[in-house]
Amino acid sequence: MRKPKTFRPWNPEQTLLLPPSPVDWLPENHLVFFLLDLAAELDLGVIYAIYQQRDPRGVKAYEPRMMVVLLLYAYCVGLPSSRKIEKACWEDAAFRVLTGNQQPDHSRISDFRRVHLDALAGLFVQVLRLCQKAGLVSLGNVALDGTKMKANASKHKAMSHERMLKAEAQLEAEMAALLRKAELIDAQEDERYGKDKRGDELPQELQRRQDRIEAIRKARAELEAEAAADQARQRQQQAKEAEQQVAEAETTQADAKTREKAARRAKAARQRAEAARQLATEKAEAAGRKTPDLEVSADPQAMPSRNLPTDAAGNPKGTAQRNFTDPDSHILKGGDGWIQGYNCQAAVDGDHQVIVAVGISNQASDASHLLPMVERIVANTGQLPDKLIADAGYCSTGNIETVEQRKLNAYVSTSRQQHGKRPRSSRGPTPRDLDARGRMDRKIRSKAGQAIYALRKTIVEPVFGQIKAARGLDRFLLRGLEKVNGEWHLMAITHNLRKLHRAALAGA
C-alpha cells in the first residue's frame, strides 16, 4: 500500500517558529543589507541639522537615517507611494527588517520626503562617487538622452488661453441667464408669498459655475503673467546684447555711422525691455504673484524652461496652455503619444549604465539641454567625458560649435536616422570649408563614427526602460518643477544603487 503524500508543516499561528532575529528572515546578500551598510557612508548632516533646530520636546521623530534608507529601498523596488510604503512596513519582510520592525505611517513618510527632498536629491553625487570608487564609471563613452515622464496631472485638465477666454464668456452668459431666472422666480414668489424669504442664497447650479469661472480666471491670469515674464526676460537679453554691440563698436573704433546705428538699436532695445518689465509686473500683480525675477540665469548648469508663445504685446497666444492640477507641467510628445509631463534628461556612462548627470525641465526640445547637461557631468565627476553621444534632438549649430571650443569629442547626429538603417559612410579627406554642422555630419557618417554612435542604444535607452518599465516608475507622484526634480534625482540615485549592489554581488 502506497504511503500518502506528506508536506512540510504549516501553522500560521505558530509564530515562535520564526528565526529569533529578523535579520535572519532575508538572504545575506539582500539589497536591504547593502543599503543599511551604505547608510553609514552617506553624509546626512543637512538632514540632521534640521532636527537639531527643532524643539526636543514632543513626539520623537523616526531616525532620519532609517527614513532615508526606507525611501531609497522603496524607490529601488518601484514603490514610491507613501501609503504603499506604510503597508509594506507591515506586510513585507524586507521592509520590516529595514525599519527594525517599525511602521511609520504614510503621512510621516510623505512629510519626510517633502521636507528633505533637496537633501535627498543631493545624495546623487555621493552615490555617484561611490560608483566611481568601485570602478563602475570611466567616462569613456557617455550617452545623453531624454525621456518624457507623465506628471501627476491629466492632460484633460489643461486649457489653452483661447479656450479660457471662450469658457469665461460662456460661463458669464450662463450665470447671467441663471441670475435673470432667479430674479424672475423671486419676483413671482414675492408676489405669491410676500417678501419674508431672504433670497440671498446662491443656487447650487450658479455656485458651480462661479467656482469654475474663478478657477479659469485664476489660471488665465497666471498664464498671462508667465507669458509676460518670459517675454520680459527675452527683451532683457536682447537689450544686453545690443549694449554689447555698442561696446564692441567703441572698442573696435568703428565709424561714426556704425556707432550711431548700434546706439539707436540699444536705445530701442532698452525701451522694449522696460515696457516688457512693466507689463510683467502688472500681470504678476493681477495674478496675485510676487514680482518675477527677470534676469536670465547665468548658471551654466541651469535647465531651460518652456517659452510660451506670445504676441508682440507680450500676451499669450491662443495655443498657450496651462494645467489646472500641475501648472509647471506641459503637454509633450512622448513615445506613446501626447502626455502631460516633464522632459527628463540623463547622461549615462557606457561601462555599467551608471547615470552620471540628470536634469529635468518642461521644455519639449532636447537641444537646449545639451550644454547644461555637459556642465553637470563635469560638476559631478570632475572631468569631461572622452566621448559624448547624443541623437539628432540635441543638434544645433551653436551646440556643435560650443563642444568644439571645449575640445569635447562629441558625436551628435545631425539628422534623424531610420530605424535599422545606417547613413552612407563618408570617405576621403574632410573639406576645409565645412561649417560646424557639416563637420559633425561627416564625423558621424564615418565608419568609426557610426560604430560609436550605435553605442547610444545600448547605453542610455535601456536605462529608461529599467526605470520606467522594470521598476514601474513611469510617472511622478509630486507636483511642481522643483519637487519633480527631486523625485527624478531619487529615481536616478536608486538606479545607481542597484548597479552598485549588483557589482558588489559579482565581486563577492
Sequence and secondary structure as in RCSB ss.txt:
>XXXX:A:sequence
MRKPKTFRPWNPEQTLLLPPSPVDWLPENHLVFFLLDLAAELDLGVIYAIYQQRDPRGVKAYEPRMMVVLLLYAY
CVGLPSSRKIEKACWEDAAFRVLTGNQQPDHSRISDFRRVHLDALAGLFVQVLRLCQKAGLVSLGNVALDGTKMK
ANASKHKAMSHERMLKAEAQLEAEMAALLRKAELIDAQEDERYGKDKRGDELPQELQRRQDRIEAIRKARAELEA
EAAADQARQRQQQAKEAEQQVAEAETTQADAKTREKAARRAKAARQRAEAARQLATEKAEAAGRKTPDLEVSADP
QAMPSRNLPTDAAGNPKGTAQRNFTDPDSHILKGGDGWIQGYNCQAAVDGDHQVIVAVGISNQASDASHLLPMVE
RIVANTGQLPDKLIADAGYCSTGNIETVEQRKLNAYVSTSRQQHGKRPRSSRGPTPRDLDARGRMDRKIRSKAGQ
AIYALRKTIVEPVFGQIKAARGLDRFLLRGLEKVNGEWHLMAITHNLRKLHRAALAGA
>XXXX:A:secstr
           TT GGGS SSGGGGS TT HHHHHHHHHTTS  HHHHHHHHTS S SS    HHHHHHHHHHHH
HTT   HHHHHHHHHH HHHHHHTTS    HHHHHHHHHHTHHHHHTHHHHHHHHHHHTT    SEEEEEEEEEE
 SS GGGEEEHHHHHHHHHHHHHHHHHHHHHHHHHHHHHHHHH S S      HHHHHHHHHHHHHHHHHHHHHH
HHHHHHHHHHHHHHHHHHHHHHHHHHTT  HHHHHHHHHHHHHHHHHHHHHHHHHHHHHHHTT      S    T
T        B TTS B TT EEESS TT EEEEETTEEEEEEEEEEEEETTT  EEEEEEES   SGGGHHHHHH
HHHHHHSS  SEEEE GGG  HHHHHHHHHTT  EEE SS   TT       S   TT  HHHHHHHHHHSHHHH
HHHTTHHHHTHHHHHIIIIIS   B SS SHHHHHHHHHHHHHHHHHHHHHHHHHHH 
